[in-house]
Structures are given as C-alpha cells and as structure tokens.
Amino acid sequence: KRGRVLMGSCGVWHTLVLTEYGQVLAWGGNGQYQLGSGAPKTGSLTPILVSNLSIDSLLGDQPVKLVCAGQTCSFAVTATGAVFSWGGSEKGQLGLGKSILGSKQPSHVKSLEDV
C-alpha cells in the first residue's frame, strides 16, 4: 500500500513524490539514473519505487520526510536529517565526492552528517 502523496518535486526530466508511508516514487526520464531504480537508463511513464529507500533496507527506522528533484539528480532527507542522493553528478551536485560522477541508487551523503 502506497498511501496518500504528501509532497512532490519536479526536475527537468523527472518527478518525485513522497507518500504518507515514507515511500519515494519516481517517473520520467532516467538518462542519469535520476529515478533511482538501479535499472538501465530507461525512463518510466508511471511511478516506480525508488530502490534502497524503504524503511527496512538502507534507512533502518528513518522514514523519508522530504524529496527534491534537480535537473538530473534526486535527493531525500530522513526524519533524522540524513541526506541521500542519486542520479547525475558531473559537477559534484550529489555531494558524494570529487570522483563520483553519478549514482544509480540512493547513496548516503556522509559529508552532511553533524552539519
């Protein structure tokens, strides 16, 4: 069950929504993996669940409280303030470090811990 949509964010090529159960759904273009599905760069015309952002996987007991879509990247912030990013990062916009050009699935932005 996905529940009601609490918020949404539109990028240039994709859209993200957050449901009342903390699920993040995405659809649209996926040329830089901004949908976060981990799948090949194929886009989706219907909402798909973003990989690794379920409460019982990557986040433990930290539900997502905010989502944001950029041009070719995506972000989620948890209830405890942890930031996760995925998609394109040619200019470092994911915050994952100089050598990271992109992420197919959500990655924890550790440089923002305790900021």
Buried (B, 14 or more C-beta within 10 A) or exposed (E): EEEEEBEEBEBEBBBBBBBEBBBBBBBBBBBBBBBBBBBEEEBBEEBBBBBBBBBEEBBEEBBBBBBBBBEBBBBBBBEEEBBBBBBBBEEEBBBBEEEEEBBBBBBBBEEEEEE
